[in-house]
C-alpha cells in the first residue's frame, strides 16, 4: 500500500472520528446516554413519589367522607349493612396499598445503602467502562479499542461544549489496542481534569470508515447515589453509572 493511500485512509478516519465525537458531545444531542438514562430514572422516581402522595391524599379524603356519611345518616334509615361493609373493604384496601408502598420504599432505601457500602471497595481500583466519556484524571487518560485487522485508526476528543480538543492518527494492530492521552490539546495546552467525549474510527482499504468498539479506563475515586437512586462511580471530576463497568483491573 502506498504512502498516499495510507494518508488518505488516515484523513478519512480523522474526519469520521471528529464527526462522531462532535455529534456525541453536542449538548442538545444527549451526550453520552448517561444523562438521558439518569433523567429517565429520576422522572420515574418522581412519578412514583407523586403517585404515593396522591394515594395518601385520597386515603385521607375517603376517611373524611366515610365519617361524615356516618355522622349525618338518617337515624330512621341507617346505611345499608352491605354498602357499609363494601366501603370498609375499600378503606382497608387503600390503607394496605399505602402501607405496602411505604414498606417497599424503606426496603429499597436499605438495599441501596447496603450496595453503597459494598461498592466502596471499588475506590482506588482501575476500571474499564462502556462509555463514550473519557475521564481525564491527573492529566492523563486511557482507552482500549479493538481492531479486526492492522489498520489506520483515528481518535477524536471533544469537550462538553462540543469543541474539538484533540485528535490523533495511529496504526493499530489486530486485536486489543491501548491508547493514552496526555491531556493536552492540539496546541499543547494542558486541559483540566474531567469528562471528555471520545470517538474511535477505523479506516478500511476501500476508503470507508467504521466506528471501532472501545472502553475507557479510569480510577474510581468514590461511590455515590444519583438523584434517581442508582449507584454511580466517581472518577475524579466525572461520574459513570455502576452498570457501565466492564472489568475491574488489577493494580
N, C-alpha and C positions, 0 to 999 in steps of 0.2 A: 504494500500500500504506500502511495506517495505521501510526502510531507504535506502537499496541498490538500489531499483527501482527508488526512488526519486533522489538519487545521480547520477544514470545512465542517467536519463532524463535531469538533470541539466547539466551534462557533454556534452550530445548531443546538448543541446540548446546553450551552450557556444561555442562549435566548430562551429555550424551553424552561430551564430551571428558574430563570428570573421571572418569566411569566407566571409560572406556578406559584412561586413564593410570593409574588406581588398580589396575586388573586387571593391567596390564603391569608395574607397579612392585612388586606383591606378591612378596616373596622366594620364596614357595613356587611361584609360577606360572612361574618360569624367566626372569623379567625380560625381557631384550631378545633372547634367542635366541643371543647370542654366548656366554654361559656354557655353555648346553647343548651348542652346537657344539664349543666347546673341550673340554668334558668328554668328549664322544664321541670326539674325535680323540685325547685323552690316553689314553682307555681302549683305543683301537685300537693306539696305540703301545706301551702296556704289554703288551697281549696278544701283540704281535709280539716284544717282548723276552723274554717268558716262553716263547714257542714256540722261539726260538733257544736259550735256556738249556736247555730240555728236550731239544732236538735234540743239543746238545753233550754233555749228560749221557748220553743214550742212546748216542752215539757211543763215549764212554769205556767204558760198560758192555759194549757189543758187542765192543770190542777186548779187554777183560779176559777175557770169556767165550771168545773165539776162542783166545787164548793159553793159557788154562787147558785148553781142549779139546785143543790140540796137545801140551801138556806131559804130559797124563795119558792119551793114547790108548794103546791096546794095541799094543805093537810087532809082535805077531804078526798083528794085524788093524788096520792103519792106516786112517785116514779115507779114505773113497771119494774118488777124484780129482774126480769131478763135483760131489759135495757140497762139497768144499773150494773148488773154483772158484766155485761159486754163492755161498758165504759171502764170498769175496774180492770178488766183484762187488757184493754188498750193502755190504760195507765201503767200497769205493770210492765207491759212490753216496751214502752218508751223509757221507763226507768232502767230496764235491763240493757237497752241499747246504749244509754249514757254511761252506765257502769262498765260495760264491755269496752267501749271506746276509751274510757279513762284508764282502764287496766292495760289495754294494748299500748297506749301512749307511754305509760310508765315502763312497760316491758321493753319497748323499743329504745327508750332512753337508757335503761340499764344495759341493754345489749350493746349500744353504741359506746357507752363508757368502757365496757369490757374490751371491745375491739380497739378503742383508742389506747388503752393500756398495753395490749398485746402488740400493737403496731409500733409503739415507741421503741421496740427492739430494732426497728429499721434505721433509727437515727445513726448516722455515721457510715451507713452502707452505700456502696456504689450500686446503682440500678440501671437497667435498660428499660426504656419506656416506649410504648407505642404512641408517639405524639409527634406532631409537626412543630412543636415549640422546643427549641434548643436552649437549655439552661446554661447561661454563661455564669460561671462561678469562679471567683478569684482570678478573673481574666483569662479563663480557659474553658473550652467546651469540646465535647467529642461526640461522634455518632458512628454507628456501624451500618453499612449498607451491603446488599447482596447483588452481585452481577452474575448473569448467566454465562458470560464469556469475558475474555480480556477485551476491554473496550474503553474509548474515551468517556469520561464522566464529568458532569458539571454540577457544582453545588452553589446555591444562591441563598443568601441570608438577608432578611428584611426586618426592620423594626416594627413596633406596634402601630406606627403611623403610616405604614405601607411604603416606607422609603428604603431604597437599596442601601445595605450596609457593606456587604462583601460578597464577592463571587470568585470561584476558582475552578480551574480545569485540571484534571489529573487522569492518568491512565490506570484503570482498575484491573485487577486480576480476577479470574473466575472464582466465584465463591464469596466469602465474607471479607469485607474490607473495613478498616478503621481509619477515620479521618479526624484530625484535631484542628480546631480553630484557636488561634492565639488571642482572639478578642479584639483585633484591630480592624478598622475599616479599609476600604481600598486605597485610602490616602495615608495609612499608617497611624491613624489616631486610635487611641485605646477607647473602646466602648464600655459603658457602665454595665455592671452585672445585671442580669435579668433574663427574661424570656425573649427569644428571637425566633421568628418564623423561618423555617428552612425547607428547601426542596432539593431533591436529588434526581437528576435526569441522566440517562444513558444514551449514547449515540449509536445508531445502527449503521451497518455498512451502506444501506441504501439511502442514507441521508435523513431518515426519520429518527425521531427520539421517543423514548418511553420512560415513564417515571419508574424509579427503582425502589423497592421496599427498603425501609431503613428504620432504625431505632435510635433514639437519642439517649445519651448517658449523662448521669448526674449523681451527685452525692446528697443523700437525704439529710436535711438539717433539722427537721421537725415533722410532727404529725398534727393535723388539725381537723376539726369537723366543719364542713362547709355549711352555709346558711340552710341548705336543703337537707342537712343531716348526714351526708355521705362523707367518708373519710378521704382526706387529701394529704399527699406528701408535700412537704415544703422542701424546695431545692434552692436554697439561697433566697433570692428575691422573687422567685416564681413558685408556682404550685402545680401539681398534677393529680388527677384522681387516682386512688389506690388501684382501681381496676385497670389502669394503663400499664402497670408493672408487668414486664415480660420475663425478667430474670434479675435475680439478686446476685451480684458479682462478689467473688471473694477478694478481700482487700490484700 
